[in-house]
């Protein structure tokens, strides 16, 4: 009997930081290409409620095209709300690493999902030993 060789399917979980979404909205090509590669296969993109807040606080969100692009991006990502558990983890990260509240919440969300955090602000997240972080 012959065996059929099967390629192992690696499913990745990516947690997308706010600055990556902003780069996407600005049309920054390296970010767009990286996001396309993350969306291949069974990979999952996660986005925090904090990112939703930060992006909506920007002035460019009032432009219809930017808002439509944001909605398109968010439709391809899984939203992550701030839960009681995530808030507790974020508090621990903030205390231990002197991280800002938004960054602590994003890091705690990525940690809770065992997702690779994608950011351009490595210096904000690299000190947090409990998470995996990568820059585009």
C-alpha positions as CSV (number, residue, x, y, z in Angstrom):
1,X,0.0,0.0,0.0
2,X,1.2,3.4,-0.9
3,X,1.0,6.3,1.4
4,X,-0.1,9.7,0.3
5,X,2.3,12.4,1.5
6,X,0.4,15.3,3.0
7,X,1.9,18.7,3.4
8,X,1.4,19.9,7.0
9,X,-0.9,22.9,7.0
10,X,0.4,25.6,9.3
11,X,-2.3,27.9,10.6
12,X,-1.0,31.1,12.0
13,X,-2.8,33.6,14.2
14,X,-1.7,37.2,13.6
15,X,-2.7,40.1,15.9
16,X,-2.5,43.4,13.9
17,X,-1.4,46.5,15.7
18,X,-2.9,49.9,15.1
19,X,0.1,51.3,13.1
20,X,-0.2,48.4,10.6
21,X,-3.9,49.3,10.0
22,X,-2.8,53.0,9.6
23,X,-0.1,52.0,7.0
24,X,-2.7,49.9,5.2
25,X,-5.1,52.9,5.0
26,X,-2.3,55.1,3.7
27,X,-1.5,52.6,1.0
28,X,1.9,51.7,2.2
29,X,2.8,48.9,-0.2
30,X,5.1,46.7,2.0
31,X,2.4,46.6,4.6
32,X,-0.3,45.7,2.1
33,X,1.9,42.9,0.6
34,X,2.6,41.5,4.1
35,X,-1.1,41.6,5.0
36,X,-1.9,39.7,1.8
37,X,0.6,37.0,2.7
38,X,-0.9,36.7,6.2
39,X,-4.4,36.2,4.6
40,X,-3.3,33.2,2.6
41,X,-4.5,29.8,3.7
42,X,-6.2,29.3,7.0
43,X,-4.5,32.1,8.8
44,X,-6.5,34.4,11.1
45,X,-6.0,38.1,11.5
46,X,-7.2,39.6,14.8
47,X,-7.8,43.2,15.5
48,X,-8.4,44.9,18.9
49,X,-11.2,47.2,19.9
50,X,-8.4,49.5,20.9
51,X,-7.2,49.6,17.3
52,X,-10.7,50.5,16.3
53,X,-10.7,53.4,18.7
54,X,-7.3,54.6,17.7
55,X,-8.0,54.5,13.9
56,X,-11.4,56.2,14.4
57,X,-9.7,59.0,16.4
58,X,-7.6,60.0,13.4
59,X,-8.7,62.9,11.3
60,X,-8.6,61.1,8.0
61,X,-11.4,58.8,9.0
62,X,-13.8,61.5,8.0
63,X,-13.0,60.8,4.4
64,X,-15.4,58.4,2.8
65,X,-12.7,56.5,1.0
66,X,-10.6,56.0,4.1
67,X,-13.7,54.8,6.0
68,X,-14.6,52.3,3.2
69,X,-11.0,51.0,3.2
70,X,-11.2,50.6,7.0
71,X,-14.5,48.7,6.8
72,X,-13.0,46.4,4.1
73,X,-10.0,45.7,6.3
74,X,-12.0,45.1,9.4
75,X,-14.3,42.7,7.4
76,X,-11.3,40.4,6.9
77,X,-10.2,40.4,10.5
78,X,-11.7,38.9,13.7
79,X,-12.5,41.6,16.2
80,X,-11.3,41.1,19.8
81,X,-13.1,42.9,22.6
82,X,-11.5,43.9,25.8
83,X,-12.7,41.3,28.4
84,X,-12.2,41.3,32.1
85,X,-9.4,38.7,31.7
86,X,-7.6,40.7,29.0
87,X,-7.8,43.8,31.2
88,X,-6.2,41.9,34.1
89,X,-3.4,40.7,31.9
90,X,-2.9,44.2,30.5
91,X,-2.7,45.5,34.0
92,X,0.1,43.0,34.8
93,X,1.9,44.0,31.6
94,X,1.6,47.7,32.4
95,X,2.9,47.2,35.9
96,X,5.8,44.9,34.9
97,X,6.9,46.7,31.8
98,X,5.7,50.3,32.1
99,X,3.7,49.9,28.9
100,X,1.0,52.4,27.9
101,X,-2.6,51.3,28.5
102,X,-3.4,50.9,24.8
103,X,-0.3,48.9,24.1
104,X,-0.8,46.8,27.2
105,X,-4.3,45.9,26.1
106,X,-3.2,45.0,22.6
107,X,-0.3,42.9,24.0
108,X,-2.7,41.2,26.4
109,X,-5.2,40.5,23.6
110,X,-2.5,38.9,21.5
111,X,-1.2,36.9,24.5
112,X,-4.7,35.6,25.3
113,X,-5.1,34.3,21.7
114,X,-1.5,33.0,21.4
115,X,-1.2,35.1,18.3
116,X,1.9,36.7,16.8
117,X,1.7,40.5,17.2
118,X,2.5,42.4,14.0
119,X,3.6,46.0,14.6
120,X,6.1,48.6,13.5
121,X,6.6,49.7,17.1
122,X,8.9,46.8,18.3
123,X,10.3,49.0,21.1
124,X,6.8,49.2,22.6
125,X,6.3,45.4,22.7
126,X,9.7,43.6,22.7
127,X,10.2,44.0,26.5
128,X,7.0,42.0,27.1
129,X,8.5,38.5,27.3
130,X,5.1,36.7,27.3
131,X,4.3,37.6,23.7
132,X,5.7,37.0,20.3
133,X,6.1,40.1,18.2
134,X,7.3,40.8,14.7
135,X,7.7,43.9,12.5
136,X,6.8,44.2,8.9
